[in-house]
């Protein structure tokens, strides 16, 4: 399972990280307010499906997607196309991402930015804030309950929004019990890499009205987007179909369906 391998590497890196946590928290606290990620989705999704557009060079399941990405240029294309937010991979080994990709992309636009990475410690939360991210990702499958609670609390204290990613009904229940209000449903199976296009629709029914709902993975076109909008999703997080598109702005605009 690729998630286990990636998590092992990230946790091993944290074990040898000698930086003082209190000092990092202090530095992150000084960064102040960022751009409002969750609120931007809530506002933009009133009339049409919001899109979190991803900057991703490669993935473990598909290999190289677009190795020649110019983060600033792509971010600007996404903004022109009507993206509500950006998602930028910062994992280098498995996704070809970097902190620089996030910072360059964010500087080129006015959009809020999610640091898309594998958060395994409080130091990762601080790093996200310090590098300029507006939102951090917590994957329920990667963390125990105590970690989810403490990481979410620290992110709140640092004025970072938190996207809590789930893959099953049990994980969604866990996310809701820790008070998550921005919840993603990843339709990709972390073991087989297969996409279950019914998963997000099925799980939407479990989410209370106060939760901002984000469908992740497997959104290929307007038809997929419409089905998710009709199921009650506020946003979709889309990477592969956008980074491989000839015209990313137009491809993104087609996903901003109405209704629901």
N, C-alpha and C positions, 0 to 999 in steps of 0.2 A: 504493500500500500504506500503510494508515494507520499501521502501526508505524514505517515510515521517517520519516514526517512528525513523529510524536510524538518519536521519538528525536532527530531534528534539532533540535527545539525544546529538548529537555532538554540536549543537548550544548552548544547555543548559550548557554544560561543558565549552564552550568558554566564556559564560557570567560570569562565576564565576572564570575565569582564571585571576589572578591579576598580572601576569608577565608583565613587561614593554616591549612593542613591539620594541622600538628603541634598547633596550639592546639585545633583541633576534636577531634582524637584524644584529647588530654589531657582535654578536657571530657567526651567520651563515656566514657572509661575511668572517670571518677569516678562515673558513673551506677550502677555495680555490677551485681549480679545482677537479672535480670528474672524473668518467669514462664516456665516450661519449655514451649515450644510443641511441639517434636517429641516430648518425653516424654509430654506430655498425649495426643497422638494415639496413641502406642504403647500407652499404658495403656487408653485408652477403646476402642480397636479390638480388644481381646482377644475380646470376646463379640459386639460389634455394630459396624457401620460408623460411624466417627467423621465428624462434619460440621464443616467450617470454614465458618461462616456469614458472608456478605459484606454489608457496608454500602456500597451503590453507588447513586448518584442517577440516573446516566445512563451511556450507553456510545456509542461512535462508530457501532456497528452498529444499535442499537435506539433511539437517541435517549433522551428522558426516560423513566425507569422509575418513579421516585417522587421528585418534587422536594420533597415535604413531610416527608422523613425527620427524625425526632427521634433522633439517634444513641444517646442514653442509653436511650430507651424501646425502640428496636429491639434494642439489645444485650441489654437485660434480657429481652425476649421470646425472643431466641435462647437465652439461658442457661436460661430456664424450659423451653424445648423440648428441651434436652439437647445444645446445641452444645458441642464440645470447645474450639474456638478461634474467634476473630473474624478476618476479613480486612476492612481498611478502606482504601478508595481515598483517596489524598491528592493525586492529580493533579486540579487544578481545571479546567483548560481543556477537557479531553476527557471527564472523568468526573464533574465537579461535586463532587469531593472536597476535603478540606482537612486540614491538620494538626489543626485544632480537632475535626473529626469523630472522628479517631483518639483524641485525648486525652479527649474527652467520653465516648466509648463505653467506653474502657478503664477510666475512673474509675467507671463505673456498674456494673461487673461484676468477677468474679474470673478471667475467662478470659484466656489468652494472646492476643496480638494480632499479626497480620502487617501490616506496612506494605505495602500493595499499590500499587506505583508502578514507574516505569521507572528502575532504578538504572543510572547511567552513570559514576559516579565514586566515589572513596573518600569524598568529602564527603557523598554521599547515604547511605552506610553510617553515617557519624557522625551525620547528622541523624536517621536512623531511631532510633538508640539514644537520642539526646538528647530526642526527642519522646515517648519512652516505649514504642516498639515492642519486641516480644520476638522478632520474626522479620523477615527482609528477603527480598525477592524478587530473584532473578537470572534473567533470561531469556536462554537460550542463543542465541536468534536475534538478540539485541540486542548481544551482546558477543563479543569474540575470546577465544581461549584464555587469553592472558596476563591479560586483565581478569578473566575468570572465576576464575582461580587467585588473583590478588591480592585481589580483592574478597571472595572466600570466606575467605581467610586473615585479612583484617582483621576481618570479621564474627566469626570464631571468637575472635580476640583480644579483641573487645569483648563477648564472651559473648552474641552474637546467633545464634539459629538461622537457617538459610538454606534457603529453598525454591527449588530450582533447577528452572525451568520448561522443558519440552521440547515440541516439536511433531512430531518425526519420530524414526525409528530412529537416524539419524546424530547428531542432537542428544542423544538419550539416551546414546549411546555416549560423546559428549563429556562429558556430565555425570558419568558413571560414572568416566571416566578422571581427572577432577580430584578425585575422592573424595567426591562428593555422596552423602549418606545420607538426605536428604529430597528426593524427586524428584516433581515434578508433570508430568502429561501433559495438555496443553491440547488438547481435541478440536476447538477452533475454528480454522479456516484463517485465517491472518492476512492473506491476500490477498482471498479471496472472502467471508469471514465465515461460510461454511457450516460446519456441525458434522458431523464424522464420528464417529458413535456406535460404530464398530468400532475406532477408533484406540487408545483406552486399553486395550481388551481385548487387542488384538494386541501392544501394546508391553509389557504386564505380564509376558509370558513372558521378556523380556530382562533383567528386574531381578533381581539377586541377593537372597538372603533377608535380608541386613542392611539393605536399603533400605526406608525408610518410603514407601509409594506413595500418591500423591494424584492423583485424577482431577479435572480441571477442565473446566468448560463443558459445557453440554448435558445436565445432570442435571435432569430435569423432574419425576420422580415416583419412587415406591417401586420400580417395575419397572426403571427405569434404575439406581437405586441397587443393587438386588439383583444385576443383571448385573455390575456393577463389583465388588461384594463377592465374588461367586463367582469373578471373575477374579483375585482376590488383593489388591485394594486395601484399604488401611487407612482411607482417608478420601476424602471428596469435598469439593471447594470449590464452594459453590453461592451464587449471587447473585441472578440475575434472577427465578427462580421464588419466592424467599423475599421479596424486597423488594416484589414485586407481589402477594403473598398477602394475603388478607383476615385470616387468622390465621397469622402467621409461626411461632409456637411449634408449632402443630399440623402445619403443613406441614413443618417441620424434623423433628419427631418421627417422621413417617412415613418419613423417609429413613434412620433409624437401624435398618436391617435387620440381621438376624443371618445366621449361616451363613458359608460360605466356608472 
